[in-house]
Amino acid sequence: MTLYLPDANGTLRAYEPRTEPLAVTAGAPFTSRTVFSAAHVVADPYADTTPDSPAAVDWDATLAFRRHLWSHGLGVAEAMDTAQRGMGLDWAGAAELIRRSAAEAKAVGGRIACGVGTDQLTAGSLAEVRAAYEEQLAVVEESGAQAILMASRALAATAQGPEDYLEVYGHLLRQAAEPVILHWLGPMFDPALEGYWGSSDLDAATDTFLEVIAAHPDKVDGIKVSLLDAQREIDLRRRLPHGVRCYTGDDFNYPELIAGDDQGFSHALLGIFDPLGPLAAQAVRVLDTGNTDGFRALLDPTVELSRHLFRAPTRFYKTGVVFLAWLAGHQSHFTMVGGLQSARSLPHFARAYELADGLGLFPDPKLAEERMRTLLHLYGVTP
């Protein structure tokens, strides 16, 4: 049946939903790329909470979504910004999420890497920042997961210059039991990270970042770059020490960065692979055969959806990710921790639905249509 979707001007336009999903099947493990999907958390819709309360998580639905990602061969990047770290999920909730997800990964044979940050703090001395990182690193290592050293708001607020980043990260890398992934999250994802690595000049910041890696190449599995600048990522990955991977976090330019060029390529650690999981996995398996054109033919059409979900203010992309998970039937409701379901507009949701439906992302298009219709009615759209 026809849906009437509002655009940014408040005008309703007719849309005919797709009747069949894209045919995707699980397959062999990836051979050419290492691919992580950052994963969202499912809120408990029956919890009596407020936006500033500790997160109430539906653990069964949250873990079921991770099993969905693993079933398609994707690794899970856990307790990252996609899971609303610092935007609804505090450290206590993240620690429980890490422990539960790592145990689930062990049970099903899934790959998992978990975020290590300092969100116990809002600010503090360098010693307090180090201690906060150490506490979280211990939780991740004890869980058996790989560690992702995330950018720290507290360090950004405390550091006086590049030397403080070199000291803190050097200390952490020396004590890490296994090679970690370093995560450079740009200020478009979190404004509190402006000037990370000691400078707002990205060339100077890149030099400091590379200095950290060069001093400890045996302790760095790879870097995750989320700056939404494809050429900067390419230039950076060409300067990495041999054996250190680049995991793209560029949700605007991921097909070309993963495909690569004659001088190398990026692996992937992406929030957009939360809604794109099965399709992304199919594309990577095509790439494994050496068919770059086939890979691009599958993944290039998804970029419009990704750019829509991650448009400014980019930090609210999690709302669109959870919205699509609800439409796809991965959860029974559209409620988010911290009340973040209110962070995007009805026209934004309508366009996200239209783009995702056009890609065939919904396993049950009829269910997605019914849920979209319910949301439209809730907002007063009555045709």
C-alpha positions in Angstrom: 0.0 0.0 0.0 1.1 3.5 -0.7 2.8 5.5 2.1 2.8 9.2 2.3 6.2 10.4 3.5 6.9 14.0 4.6 9.9 15.9 3.1 11.9 18.6 4.8 9.3 21.2 3.7 6.4 19.4 5.3 5.1 18.2 1.9 3.7 14.7 1.7 4.7 12.5 -1.2 3.6 9.1 -2.3 6.0 6.2 -1.9 5.4 2.6 -3.0 7.3 0.2 -0.6 9.4 -2.6 -1.9 7.7 -6.1 -1.7 10.8 -8.3 -1.6 14.1 -8.0 0.4 17.5 -8.2 -1.2 18.6 -11.9 -1.3 21.6 -12.3 1.0 23.0 -15.5 2.6 25.7 -16.2 5.1 28.9 -17.5 3.6 32.6 -18.3 4.3 34.8 -16.2 6.5 36.3 -13.2 4.9 39.8 -13.6 3.5 40.8 -10.2 2.1 39.6 -7.7 4.8 39.1 -7.6 8.5 35.6 -6.1 9.0 34.0 -5.0 12.3 30.5 -3.5 12.7 30.1 -1.2 15.6 26.9 -2.3 17.2 24.0 -0.4 18.9 22.4 -1.3 22.2 18.7 -2.0 22.6 17.0 -0.1 25.4 14.5 -1.7 27.9 11.3 0.1 26.9 9.5 -0.8 30.1 12.1 0.7 32.4 11.0 3.8 34.4 13.9 6.1 33.5 14.8 9.6 32.5 17.3 10.9 30.0 19.9 11.4 32.7 19.3 8.0 34.4 21.8 5.1 34.0 20.9 3.2 30.8 18.3 0.4 31.1 19.3 -2.2 28.5 17.4 -5.1 27.1 20.2 -7.6 27.3 18.5 -10.4 25.4 17.7 -8.2 22.3 21.1 -6.5 22.5 23.0 -9.8 22.4 20.6 -11.2 19.8 21.6 -8.4 17.5 25.3 -9.2 18.0 24.6 -12.9 17.1 23.0 -11.5 13.9 26.2 -9.7 13.0 28.4 -12.7 13.8 26.2 -15.0 11.7 27.1 -13.0 8.6 30.8 -13.2 9.4 31.3 -9.6 10.8 33.3 -8.9 13.8 31.6 -6.8 16.5 33.1 -3.5 17.8 31.6 -3.3 21.2 30.9 -0.4 23.6 31.9 2.2 21.0 30.1 5.5 20.2 27.5 3.5 18.2 26.5 1.9 21.5 26.0 5.5 22.8 29.1 5.7 24.9 28.9 9.1 26.5 25.4 9.7 25.0 23.3 7.6 27.3 25.5 4.6 28.2 27.9 5.3 31.1 30.9 3.3 32.1 29.1 1.0 34.4 26.7 0.0 31.7 29.5 -0.2 29.1 31.5 -2.6 31.4 28.5 -4.9 31.7 28.0 -4.7 28.0 31.6 -5.7 27.4 31.4 -8.6 29.8 28.2 -10.0 28.4 29.1 -9.5 24.7 32.6 -11.0 25.2 31.1 -14.1 26.8 28.6 -14.4 24.0 31.3 -14.0 21.4 33.3 -16.8 23.1 30.1 -19.0 23.1 29.4 -18.6 19.4 33.0 -18.1 18.0 32.5 -14.5 17.1 35.2 -11.9 16.8 35.0 -9.0 19.2 36.9 -5.9 20.1 35.8 -3.5 22.8 36.2 0.2 23.5 38.5 1.4 26.3 38.0 5.0 27.3 37.9 7.3 30.3 34.2 8.0 30.7 34.4 7.6 34.4 35.8 11.1 34.3 34.7 14.4 32.9 38.1 15.9 33.5 41.1 15.3 35.7 44.9 15.2 35.9 47.0 13.1 33.5 47.5 10.6 36.3 43.7 10.3 36.7 43.2 9.9 32.9 45.8 7.1 32.9 44.1 5.4 35.8 40.7 5.6 34.1 42.1 4.1 30.9 43.9 1.3 32.9 40.7 0.4 34.7 38.8 0.0 31.4 41.7 -1.8 29.7 41.7 -4.4 32.5 38.0 -5.1 32.1 38.4 -5.6 28.3 41.5 -7.8 28.7 39.9 -9.9 31.4 36.9 -10.5 29.2 39.1 -11.9 26.5 38.3 -9.3 23.9 40.7 -7.2 21.9 41.0 -3.6 23.1 40.2 -0.5 21.2 41.8 2.6 22.8 39.2 5.3 22.2 39.7 9.0 22.1 39.2 10.5 25.6 37.2 13.6 26.3 39.0 13.9 29.7 42.4 13.7 28.0 41.4 16.3 25.4 40.3 18.6 28.3 43.5 18.0 30.3 46.4 17.7 27.8 48.6 20.7 27.4 50.1 19.6 24.1 51.3 16.6 22.0 53.7 15.5 24.7 50.9 14.6 27.0 49.3 12.4 24.4 52.6 10.7 23.8 53.1 10.0 27.5 49.6 8.7 28.1 49.3 6.5 25.0 52.9 5.3 25.4 52.2 4.2 29.0 49.0 2.3 27.9 50.6 0.6 25.0 53.6 -0.6 27.1 51.2 -2.3 29.5 48.7 -3.7 27.0 48.8 -7.5 26.9 48.0 -7.7 23.2 48.1 -5.4 20.2 45.3 -2.8 20.3 43.4 -0.7 17.8 43.9 3.0 18.2 40.8 5.1 17.5 40.9 8.6 16.2 37.4 10.0 16.4 36.9 13.4 14.8 35.1 16.3 16.3 32.2 15.9 13.9 31.4 12.8 15.9 32.1 14.4 19.3 32.8 18.1 19.5 34.6 17.6 22.9 37.4 15.9 20.9 38.4 19.1 19.0 42.2 19.4 19.0 42.9 15.8 19.7 46.6 14.7 19.6 47.5 18.2 20.8 46.5 20.3 17.8 43.6 21.5 15.7 45.9 21.4 12.7 45.2 17.9 11.3 48.7 17.7 9.8 50.3 18.3 13.1 47.9 16.0 14.9 48.6 13.2 12.3 52.3 13.5 13.0 51.8 13.0 16.7 49.4 10.1 16.1 52.1 8.4 13.9 54.7 9.1 16.5 52.7 7.1 19.0 52.4 4.2 16.6 56.1 4.3 15.5 57.3 4.0 19.1 55.2 0.9 19.7 54.4 -0.8 16.4 54.3 -4.3 18.0 51.5 -3.1 20.3 49.3 -1.6 17.6 47.2 -4.0 15.5 45.7 -1.1 13.6 44.2 2.3 13.7 40.5 3.3 13.3 40.2 6.7 11.5 36.9 8.6 11.7 37.6 11.9 10.1 35.3 11.7 7.1 38.2 12.7 4.8 39.0 10.0 2.3 42.3 11.5 1.0 43.6 12.1 4.6 42.9 8.5 5.5 44.7 7.3 2.3 47.7 9.5 3.1 47.8 8.3 6.7 47.6 4.6 5.9 50.5 4.9 3.4 52.6 6.2 6.3 51.8 3.4 8.7 54.6 1.0 9.8 54.5 -2.4 8.1 52.0 -4.7 9.7 49.8 -1.9 11.2 46.3 -2.0 9.6 44.1 0.9 8.8 40.4 0.3 9.7 38.3 2.9 8.0 35.7 4.6 10.1 34.7 6.9 7.2 30.9 6.4 6.9 30.9 8.8 3.8 33.6 7.1 1.7 33.9 3.5 2.8 33.5 1.7 -0.5 36.5 3.3 -2.2 38.6 3.1 1.0 37.9 -0.6 1.5 38.4 -1.4 -2.2 41.8 0.4 -2.1 44.3 1.2 -4.8 47.6 -0.2 -6.0 49.3 1.1 -2.9 47.0 -0.5 -0.3 43.5 -0.6 1.2 41.6 -0.1 4.4 40.0 -2.7 6.5 36.7 -1.6 8.2 35.3 -0.7 11.6 32.1 1.1 10.8 28.8 2.2 12.4 27.0 2.0 9.1 27.6 -1.7 9.0 25.1 -2.1 11.8 22.2 -1.6 9.5 24.1 -2.8 6.4 25.5 -6.0 8.0 24.3 -8.7 5.6 24.7 -6.6 2.5 28.2 -5.4 3.6 29.2 -9.0 4.3 28.1 -10.1 0.9 30.0 -7.3 -0.7 33.2 -8.2 1.1 32.9 -11.9 0.0 32.7 -10.6 -3.6 35.8 -8.6 -3.0 37.5 -11.7 -1.6 37.2 -13.2 -5.1 39.1 -10.2 -6.5 36.0 -8.7 -8.1 36.4 -5.1 -7.1 33.8 -3.9 -9.5 31.2 -6.3 -8.1 32.1 -5.1 -4.6 31.6 -1.5 -5.6 28.3 -2.4 -7.4 26.9 -3.8 -4.2 28.2 -1.2 -1.7 28.3 2.1 -3.7 24.4 2.4 -3.7 24.5 2.3 0.1 26.5 5.5 0.5 23.5 7.8 0.1 21.8 6.2 3.0 25.0 6.4 5.1 25.5 10.0 4.3 21.9 10.7 5.3 22.2 8.9 8.6 25.6 10.5 9.4 24.7 14.0 8.3 25.4 16.9 10.7 25.0 16.9 13.6 26.8 13.6 12.9 26.8 12.4 16.6 23.1 11.8 16.3 23.6 9.1 13.6 22.8 6.5 16.4 19.2 7.5 16.2 18.9 6.5 12.5 20.8 3.2 13.2 18.3 2.2 15.9 15.4 3.3 13.9 16.4 1.0 11.0 17.0 -1.9 13.5 13.4 -1.5 14.6 12.0 -1.4 11.1 14.1 -4.5 10.3 12.6 -6.4 13.2 15.7 -6.7 15.3 13.9 -5.1 18.2 10.2 -4.7 19.1 10.3 -0.9 19.7 11.9 2.4 18.8 13.2 3.5 22.2 16.8 4.5 23.0 18.8 4.9 26.1 18.9 8.5 27.1 15.7 9.2 25.1 17.9 9.7 22.0 15.0 8.6 19.7 14.0 12.3 19.8 17.3 13.5 18.1 16.1 13.3 14.5 13.0 14.6 12.7 10.1 12.8 11.0 11.4 13.9 7.6 14.8 12.4 8.5 13.2 9.1 9.5 11.0 9.1 6.3 14.0 9.5 4.1 16.0 6.8 6.0 13.1 4.4 5.5 12.8 5.2 1.8 16.5 4.7 1.2 16.8 1.5 3.2 13.7 0.0 1.7 15.0 0.8 -1.8 18.2 -1.1 -1.0 16.2 -4.1 0.2 17.6 -4.0 3.7 14.5 -5.0 5.5 14.1 -8.8 5.8 10.4 -8.4 6.0 9.4 -5.3 3.9 5.7 -5.6 5.1 6.7 -5.4 8.7 8.9 -2.4 8.0 6.0 -0.7 6.1 3.6 -1.3 9.0 6.0 0.1 11.5 6.7 3.1 9.3 3.0 3.7 9.0 2.6 3.5 12.8 5.3 6.1 13.2 3.6 8.4 10.7 0.3 8.1 12.5 2.0 8.8 15.8 3.3 12.1 14.3 -0.2 12.9 12.9 0.2 11.9 9.3 -3.2 10.6 8.4 -3.7 10.1 4.6 
